[in-house]
Amino acid sequence: MRIKPLSLAVLLSCSLTFAAQASQEDVPLLDNTQSAQLIRSTYEQELFTLPAFKEGHFGLRMYRQTLDEKYHAAIWTDMAQVASRLNQFANEVVEPEDIILYSSQRLTTYQEKETERGQRRYTVTKHHPEYLYLGVDLLGAMARANEYGLKHKQDKTLRKIIRRYDFSRYVTDKEMIEAWAAQLANQVYWLRQLGEQDVVEEFTQTFRDTYPDDKDKMLSAQQYWNKLYGMTHIIFADSQYYQERVSEKKHQWIYDYFRNNIDTILLRAKEDVIAEVGISFLLAGLDHDPVVKKTRQAIRHAINAEKGMIPSVDGNFDLKYGEHRNVLAIMLLDWKGVHKAPTYQEHPEAFKSIPYGLMPKP
C-alpha cells in the first residue's frame, strides 16, 4: 500500500515531536545552582563581545555577588563609560540652553517608537525634556561613580546643575510615573545617596496613588509591568543595587503585595520581572519565603538548556538583548548575599587604573 505524501509528512512530524519530547524527558532538570552556572558560562564565554554597557552591567553584578577578580576588566569598562559621560556633561552640557538641546535630541528617539511605553515616554517627557539629561543620564553616572568611591573632577559643577531643578515636579507627576516608574525609583534614591534633594517619600506616595492595588485588572500588560518594575526598583535602589540589606518592614506594602499576588505575577509578568521579585526577597534576607521558591522554579523552567539561557518572550536568543533577564536569573538562582563592592577604598586591586575624569572621594 502506498502512503500518500501528506500522510507521510504527518507521520514524520509526529515521530519528530515524540522524539523531541523523549529527548527532553531524558535530560534531568538542573537544580538552582547548576542552572545559574549554565547561564553564567554562556555569558562569560562571550562577555567581551557584548556592547560595553552590557559587559559592564553583567560584570558589576557578578562582582558584587562573587567578589571574583575575573570581573575587574568588565568593571573598568563600566567605569570608563561613567567617566566618558561625565566628561561630556561637565564640559559640553552645562548651560540651560545646552541641556535643552541635548534633551531635545534624546527625545526624538522616543517619538519614533510606536510601543505603548515609547509613546507614553514621549508624550509626557516632551513637557519635561530636561529630565532625559538630568534623571536618565547625569544622575545615574554620578551615582555609579559615588558607589565606586569616586567622583568626577568637576563634581561641583555637576552638582550645581542638579540643584537648578526641583525633582519633586517629576516624581509627583502620575503620568511621569506611568512612563518612568523604575527609573524614577532609581533616581530618588540616587539623589538621597548623593546627599542632594530627598524626594523618596513624595515619590513613594505618588506611586501608590498612581497604582492602587484594586485597579490591577484595569492595567494594560505594559502598565502592569511598569508597576512591578517600579516596586522592585524601589527595593533595588534602596539596597544600592545589591550592596546593602533592605528592611522588609520599611517596604512592607511591597512585600505584602508580592506575597498576595505572586501567582498572578507568575502568569502576567516576564521573566526579568519575576526574577526581580524573587531577588527583592533575598535582599531582605527572606531566602526561605515561599515567593523565592516559586520565582526560582519559574525561572529555572524558563531556561533553554540547549542554548544555556532564557529567551525573550518571543523566543529570541540574542545574548545582547537577553543580558538583563539572564544576569537576574543567575543572581536569583545562586544568590551570594550583599556586598558593598567594589569601592576604591576597600578593593584597590579593582582600581589600579582609574579612567580620566574620575578621582577618589576624600
Protein Blocks (a to p, Z undefined) as FASTA:
>chain_A
ZZdfklmmmmmmmmmmmmmmmmmmmpccddfklmmmmmmmmmmmmmmmpcfklmmmmmmm
mmmmnopaklmmmmmmmmmmmmmmmmmmmmmmmbfmlmmmmmmmmmmmmmmpcbfklmmm
mmmmmmmmmlmmmmmmmmmmmmmmmmnopacfklmmmmmmmmmpcfklmmmmmklmmmmm
mmmmmmmmmmmmnopacfklmmmmmmmmmmgfklmmmpcfklmmmmmmmmmmmmmmmnog
oiaccdfklmmmmmmmmmmmmmmmmmmpcfklmmmmmmmmmmnopamgmklmmmmmmmmm
mpcfknopacdfkopabfklmmmmmmmmmmmmmcgbjaddddfklmmmlmmbccehiacd
ZZ
